[in-house]
Amino acid sequence: MELEYEHIKEGAEVTVEEGYLQDGLVVYYTIVPAIAMSGNFKRQEALEERKCTVKSVRRDESSGAYYVTVLFKG
């Protein structure tokens, strides 16, 4: 399956939402609208910025998964 989103191309400005697991001990981030999700991080590693720029989008040929790398200012 090939997915394309105009707003998720390199150089696009995107926003992330913070979500919580384990009563707030673990956080994760989702690019809005919910098209990409980060791995889990310890609460003390939480981001301060929510706006970022897409640096790259790549597809893993073996799994078919897409990986989005974003850059936060600051």
N, C-alpha and C positions, 0 to 999 in steps of 0.2 A: 504494500500500500504506500503510495507516495502522497504526502501531505504538504500543502503549501499555505503559508500565512503571510500576507503582505507585511504585517507588523513585526514579524520575527526574522526579518532579514538583517544581514550585517549592517551596523550603523543605526538600527532602529532604536528609539527610546522606548523602554518598557518599565513597568512597575512590578514589584514583587510584594506579595502578601505573606505575612508570617503566620504560621500555624503552630499549634502546641501539642505535644504528646506527654504522657506520664506526668500529669498535673503541672505542666510548664517546665519540667526539667530538661526537656528536649524540644528543639524548635526545628522547623523545616520551612522552606520558601517555595511559593508557587508563582510563576509568571502569570500575570493577569491579562486576558482571561485565562483560565486554568488550562494552559497548554504545555507547561513543563514544570517539573517539580524537582527540588534539590534532594540530596540525601539529608540525613538527620545530623544536627549539631547540638552540642551541649549548650545550655542556656547562656553561660558566660561567653560563648563564642557568637552570640547573636549579632546580626548586622545592625548598624545604626542608620544606614541609608536604605531607601526603598526604591529610588529611581536609578536606573542603570541603562547602559547602552549595550546592545548585542555586539559582541566581538566576533563570534563565529557560530555557525551551525554545521554540524557534521552528522553523518549517518554511519552507524556501525554496520558494515555489510553482513557480518555473521549473524547478528541478532536482529537487525532491522531497526534498532533503537536510534533515536535522534538525541544528540547532545548539544546543548546550547551553552555557550560560554558568554558571560556578561561581565562588563567592567563597571565598577562603582566609582564615582568621583569621591575624592576625599580620602 
